[in-house]
Amino acid sequence: MPSRRVSRENVLRGAAVAAITAAITLAAACSDEDTVNTVPPPWPTQTTSPDGPPKPPTTTSTTTRPPTPTATVSGTT
C-alpha cells in the first residue's frame, strides 16, 4: 500500500488555491460595481395638478341679487 504522505506539490497547490480564492473574495467584497447603478433617477417635475377632488373656484367676486320689484295695487289701504 502506498504511503499517504502529503507531497510538497500538493501543499503548494492547496496554498495557491486558497490564496486565489481569498483574493477573489476580497476583490468582490470591496468592489463598488454592484452599487454603481443604485442611485435612483431624479423625480420628474409635476406638470399637472395633483389627484383629488375638485376644489371650489378661488375667485373673490361676490354675486349680488337684483332688487325684487315691489308692486303697489291701487285701491287698497
Backbone torsions as a table, in degrees:
resi	resn	phi	psi	omega
1	MET	NA	133.3	-177.7
2	PRO	-71.7	155.4	-179.6
3	SER	-70.9	143.9	-179.7
4	ARG	-97.3	35.3	177.4
5	ARG	-73.8	146.7	177.6
6	VAL	-86.5	123.1	-178.9
7	SER	-79.2	159.4	179.1
8	ARG	-62.1	-35.6	179.8
9	GLU	-62.0	-42.8	179.6
10	ASN	-67.9	-34.9	178.3
11	VAL	-66.5	-44.2	179.0
12	LEU	-65.0	-39.9	179.0
13	ARG	-63.9	-43.0	178.8
14	GLY	-65.1	-40.4	178.6
15	ALA	-66.3	-38.9	178.9
16	ALA	-66.1	-43.0	178.7
17	VAL	-62.6	-42.1	179.8
18	ALA	-65.7	-41.0	-179.9
19	ALA	-66.8	-42.4	179.8
20	ILE	-66.6	-42.7	178.7
21	THR	-62.5	-42.0	179.0
22	ALA	-65.5	-40.0	-179.9
23	ALA	-65.2	-41.9	179.6
24	ILE	-67.2	-42.0	178.8
25	THR	-63.2	-43.6	179.3
26	LEU	-65.1	-41.4	179.4
27	ALA	-65.0	-38.9	179.2
28	ALA	-69.5	-35.4	-179.9
29	ALA	-71.7	-32.9	-178.0
30	CYS	-90.3	-7.5	-177.4
31	SER	-73.5	139.2	175.3
32	ASP	-101.7	14.5	-178.2
33	GLU	-62.1	-34.3	-178.4
34	ASP	-78.3	-9.8	-179.9
35	THR	-109.1	5.8	-176.2
36	VAL	-66.1	-44.4	-173.8
37	ASN	-100.1	24.2	-178.6
38	THR	-92.0	-5.8	177.7
39	VAL	-77.1	121.2	-177.1
40	PRO	-70.4	153.3	177.7
41	PRO	-67.8	157.7	-179.9
42	PRO	-65.8	152.0	179.2
43	TRP	-67.6	142.3	177.9
44	PRO	-70.3	151.3	178.4
45	THR	-72.8	146.4	-176.7
46	GLN	-82.7	121.8	-178.1
47	THR	-107.5	-11.1	180.0
48	THR	-122.6	166.8	178.9
49	SER	-72.2	152.9	-178.9
50	PRO	-68.8	158.5	178.7
51	ASP	-68.7	154.7	177.3
52	GLY	145.2	178.8	-179.0
53	PRO	-69.2	151.6	179.4
54	PRO	-67.1	145.8	-179.3
55	LYS	-100.2	152.8	178.2
56	PRO	-65.9	157.0	-179.1
57	PRO	-63.6	150.6	-176.1
58	THR	-100.2	17.2	178.6
59	THR	-73.1	149.0	-177.0
60	THR	-105.5	17.2	-179.9
61	SER	-74.2	141.0	178.5
62	THR	-104.7	142.6	179.3
63	THR	-99.1	131.0	177.6
64	THR	-113.8	141.9	179.4
65	ARG	-86.5	143.3	175.4
66	PRO	-67.0	150.9	-179.0
67	PRO	-63.3	142.7	179.3
68	THR	-80.3	132.5	-178.4
69	PRO	-70.4	140.6	176.1
70	THR	-110.7	130.5	-178.7
71	ALA	-108.9	136.9	175.4
72	THR	-107.9	135.0	179.4
73	VAL	-102.5	124.6	-178.9
74	SER	-73.6	144.2	178.7
75	GLY	95.2	0.4	177.4
76	THR	-111.1	152.8	-178.9
77	THR	-112.6	NA	NA
